[in-house]
Every structure is written in structure tokens, then in C-alpha cells.
Amino acid sequence: MSWGRARAVAARAGRGGPTATIRLPLDRALGHVLAEELGALTDLPSFDTSAMDGWAVAGPGPWAFEAGAGLLAGRGPATPLPDGAAVRIATGARVPPDTTAVIRSENAHADGDKGLLHARRPVVTGQDIRPRGQECRSGEQLVPAGTVVTPAVLGLAAAAGYDALPVVPRPRVDILVLGDELLAAGLPHDGLIRDALGPMLGPWLRALGAEVSGPVRLGDDAGALRDALSGSDADLIVTTGGTASGPVDHVHPVLEALGAELLVDGVAVRPGHPMLLARLPASGQQEGQQEGQPKGQQEGPSDGRYLVGLPGNPLAAVSGLLTLAEPLLAGIAGRPAQDAYRALVHAEVHGHPHDTRLVPVVHRAGRAGGRDHVAPLRYNGPAMLRGIAAADGLAVVPPGGVRSGTEAEILDLPWAPATPWTEGCFT
């Protein structure tokens, strides 16, 4: 299956996943996706307010004022302001009816002996007053459904009177690390290697908006894998390794035994081509138990559980994350999947004869009036993480490659731009 089609299949599968809506208090809603649009519950501001500390005045000046009198924020409605009068007012305080304008403190001169206020600059009607409904009117859409709740969205929701927000629950993900050759600690030795994916996948999946349990190491044990898949109630199970057809690659046989439906079985992308996406059967319908239906083709309801099988090589697993897990989780969470965009590439990037390549790149600003661009990084082999650790994106390189000075599609990585130590990683 082509790389682009595989991403589309994963996104479509995610949109068929859980659609429940929950309401979370503001202090717990950060990072979730809005399940409904937020409409204004009131006008904002809900009354005319002063935008500055200064003086509220009515009519032409000079204005008479009463020493010691003033209006503060949070107080009840003030009495109408007579023509020719002024009163001190604080930022955010309710403006008295019949106010012409607010004069900032630095633009006013108060003559205490005469009890008169003079303006140092011309006064324009309505200046420094935030009129009721300036930001929005009651019922107006503030934020559309599908928006990720950021700190700014929380602030807007609070200003609009919300105590809780309707959101899509975060997808729940279990991680299963396969392979007898993997060490959880210490230096590699005697044919054993460190598990790089267990520590990496959890934070990466959380950055994609998921609730992630700690990685479970199963080794090369078909029975343990089958039990783990049967016992998980996560929306998505991510496995590492075991997706090829070697003597200890158990993912395909176990999925077949459970009656899973393979949606994506191999992708024409390097690294990572033996990745897969499967829909797990609903509880009680495993192993082809639905009468008259072969394994993997049951028509009964699904409980929305999926499996993404990642290759065991680290950069190949990253390719699987971006190809299958990211669009799938975006669909389940109700947020749009990342769209690739195009950027100028400095340096030739070799391509595979038939497959798409995903190559780590870093963004660079143009010099001497030149265009911003991306530069490919070294250490981009399937088992390498040195390049992706220095990258802030991946170039989507079509078969045949990309020539220097042309554009390529770019997928961003979900963290900050690369740091200066990346210089030594350039090709």
C-alpha cells in the first residue's frame, strides 16, 4: 500500500473510533479536543468598561469632579454621569451611563483647588471605553468544535462564563515491547541491545494527545502477546517488532488467531515498510466466533480497538508512528491529522527506486535574503535515532529522490525546533 493511502486509511479508521463526549472542569481540560463549538454565554464584555485608569467624563470640558470619589472594578452599577462632570475610574470598572469618554490619567490635569479636570489632548467620543459586546455577542461562536484546548482557550472559556468544557476523551494507548534481545537497563552486551522504543513511544504518543500506560515488555512470546491483546481495553495497542515473517515474528499469526481485520499490511515506505494497522474484534467475537464468518471478516460491532504494529528498528518505528498512529489518534480524538506542507530543500536527497522515503530534516532560516529551507540530516538508517533526535521534521521523499533547490513535502515533529548541537549531523 502506498504511503499516502496508508495514512488516509488510518485517518478514516480513527474517525470510526470512540465518539463519546465528556465534560471536564477547566483545570482538567487542557490538551483535550472540543467536542462541540463554544458559544458565548454572554456579551463580552457584559457591560461598558473602562480600558484604562483615568477619568470618566460627560460632555465637553473642563469637568467638575468631587475629590476622593472614584469607581473601582467589581462594584455595582454607577449612577448616570451629569453633563460637565468627571469621576475617577479604574481599569475594568463599569462606565457610568451617559459617559462620553475615558481620559487616561497621564492625559488629564486635575486642579484640586478649583475642582476642575482639564484634558491635555483632544477627547474623542468613546475613547478608552470597551463597549458591551465589543469582543462577542451572546450566542456567537467563540471556538469551533475540533479545537485543541490550549491555555488561551481556557482563558477565553473562563471569561465567557464556562466552568466545564465538552471534550472528546483522550485515546487510551497500551504499548507492548516485543523481543527477547532487548535490555531495559545497562550497556548492550552478548548480543543484547537496549530497548530504545519503550522510553520513546510513551512521550511521543502523549504529544499526540493520548493517555498512555507504561510499556509492557513481553519478549518473543506468542502466548503472552495474545493474552495481552485479549486483555487490553485500550483504544489503541502499539506493538514494537515482530511484524515481519521471521521465526519469532508473532504479530501476524496472533492477529489471525484473534480474528483481527488487517486494514494496512505493509506500506511502500522506507524505513518502516513492514508496519501494519489492524482492527481488533469486539469482545466475545474473537477467533471467528461469529457463526458463518471467516476470521477477520466479522460484521458484528467493533468496540473501537485498534493495533498499530511498528517495526523493531527505531527510525522505522518512527515512520510507522507518523504514517499510521498519528492520523489514527487524530481521528479518535476528533482533531485533524497533520497535513504535509512543502518546503525548499537544500542538498540532494536520494530516493528509493519504488518506495517513499521519510528523511529527518531541520528547518533553517535563509541567509542574505535567501529563502527559508530544510536541510537533510545524516544518520537516517532504519536502526538509527541520531538523525531524528536532531530533527524537527521529516521530508517525504518520492521514488527517485529530490534535487537540491526543489521542494518536498514536510511532516513536523511534535516538539520544539532542533537545538544548535545539530550542526554536526548535517549531510
Disulfide bonds with the S-S distance in Angstrom:
none
